[in-house]
């Protein structure tokens, strides 16, 4: 990240469904959503089976999930966990709250729905 001039990296993951893309989040945070990804989006819940991890050099990563309550903290690699009814929107709000601006490296965006892409 430092060599490329990035202060942050945001990695997306999606579990279940017909297009499995949990690799980065699973590898870095040991997290895998239990949702299938087949549930339709609604006004209440959007982006089920999605997750993201925000990384900063020298800091514990932030894990963003679609599941209420903390995941099994005895097996995930971070204690910084937030869950969202709408994961893509919740991650965007978290970035704004933290004052993150400028260049952010992103990986795993190839499966995000068009309605969720920046």
N, C-alpha and C positions, 0 to 999 in steps of 0.2 A: 504494500500500500504506500509506504513511504517513498519508494523509488518512483512510483507513478504519480505522486503528488496528491494522494487521497488521505484524508484524516479519518474517514469512516468507510465501512463496507456494510452493505445491506444484502443479505442472502435470503432468498425466498425458498420455501419448500411446500410441497403438496403431497399429501398421503391419500391412499385409497383411490377409488375410481378406476378409470381405464388408462390413466396417464400418470404413472408413479414418478414423482420428482422429489422424494424426501431426502435424497443423498446428502446434500450439503448440511442441512439442518440436523439430520440424524447423526452425521459424522462429528459435527462441531458441538452439538448440544445434547446428543443422545436423546432426542425428543422425536416422537412420532405420534401424530394425532390419531385418535380412535374413530374419528368420523370417516364415513365412506367417500364423501365428496359427491355423492349422487343426490343429496338433498337439494331441492331447488332453493334459490335465494328468495328471501322474503323481506318485508319491511323490518322484521325483527332480527333476522340473522342472515348475514351475507358473507361469502367467502369461507364456508365451512371446509375443513380439511387443509386450509392454508396455514402456514406459519412463517415466521421470519426471525432472523437473528441479526442484531445490530452489533457490529464489532468496532472497537476503538483500540489502537495500540496501547498496551499496558493496562487495560481495564477489563473487568469481567464483562462478558457480552450480555446484552439484553435479549431475552427470548420472548417473542410475541406469538400467542397461540389462539386457537378458536375454542378452547375448552375452559369452562368455568372452574375456578379453583386452581390451586397450584398443581402442576404435574408432580410426579413422584420425585421430590427434591433429593431423595437418596440416590437417584440414578442420573438426573440431568446434571449438566456441567456448570450450571449457573444458578444463583439464587435470585437473579433479577428477571422476574417473569411477570408479564402482563397478559391478560386475556381480553379479547374483544368480541363483541357481537358481530362486528364487521372488520375483519382482519386488515384488508388493504387500507381502509379509512383510519382505523385505529393506529396503524403503523405511521401513517402520514401525520396524524395528530401528535404522536409521540415524538416524531422528528421535530415538529414545530415547537413543542413544549421544551425540548432540550436545546432549542436555538441552533439546530444543525442547519447550516447553509453552506453553499459552495459545492465542491466536487465530492460526490459520494459514489464509491464503486458499487455496482449492483450486479448480482448474479442470480440466475434462476428466474428471470422475468419472461422467458419464452412461453410459459404456460399461463401467465396471468390473463384473465379475461380483459378484453378491450375496455370495458367499463371501469376497470380497476387500474389501468396503466396511467402513469404520470404524463 
